[in-house]
Amino acid sequence: MLVFRSIHEYSEWRNGLSGDVSTGFVPTMGFLHAGHISLVKASVKDCKYTVASIFVNPVQFNNKEDLDKYPRDEANDIELLEKAGCDVVFIPSVEEMYPDEVNEKYEFPGLDDVMEGAFRPGHFNGVAIVVSRLFRIIRPDVSYFGKKDYQQYMIVKELARREFSEINIIGIETVREEDGLAMSSRNVRLSEEKREDADMIFQLMKRANNLKVDFSPKEIEAHMTTMLSNAGFEKVEYVCIANGDTLKPLKNWSDTDHARIFVAAWLDNVRLIDNMELI
Ligand code: PAF
């Protein structure tokens, strides 16, 4: 596997390709787990070349402490990518990605003002800035995003529709731990004791499916919020049942046949998010 740290090195490699150059791209912030590896494997299956990137993007963190505490392990990431069949990893520095002041502004009305967008102001602008820069550098045909960050996946699809119509955006199902906790680089920050309660989000989302017949979306949201607080989650930022195509919060089940439930809650000073389709 080739490791490039500069745009120049990567571009030289990319320009030198000939024949079938179909390229799949998996952008990451490192500290890789089975969820990331499932994206890499999907790309390896679909494309001639697979490129991953590792870049902890400062402009998408609205909380300095979260950025400072973001876990990193580059040597292990490189090993995991290589094992998964990745061809190239791009690991730029902050100076390489942002040599000048960053002042792009992206807005995604309806998609970036709810849920994560409401609780993490500027976050999706930062994601759109880095993803568009990476798309211009990497020049992929396909790019893979995990549905664990479903709202991000929807926003990147909209970004590609506007500016990168040549790139196909593929969403990959969330990979879970045995007890159902969605894999996330932040999970390592949970203490052993609190880790045992963390699957509660998944268990309650599953239960929401059964409650659909008797309760409205708002009643289920309120019930889940109470259950999470009772289970020791310090703060429940949102439990939101929304249309999975538009992210518009649902008033009635009859509003769509594509309902999804979204949760963001703090446990042990760690912010956990998850979502699931309701069927
Ligand atoms: O999902 C992530 O890890 C990041 O938001 C992404 C897409 C790599 C952009 O920094």
Boltz pocket constraint, residues with backbone or C-beta under 6 A from the ligand:
constraints:
  - pocket:
      binder: B
      contacts: [[A, 27], [A, 28], [A, 29], [A, 55], [A, 57], [A, 60], [A, 127], [A, 130], [A, 131], [A, 149], [A, 152]]
      max_distance: 6.0
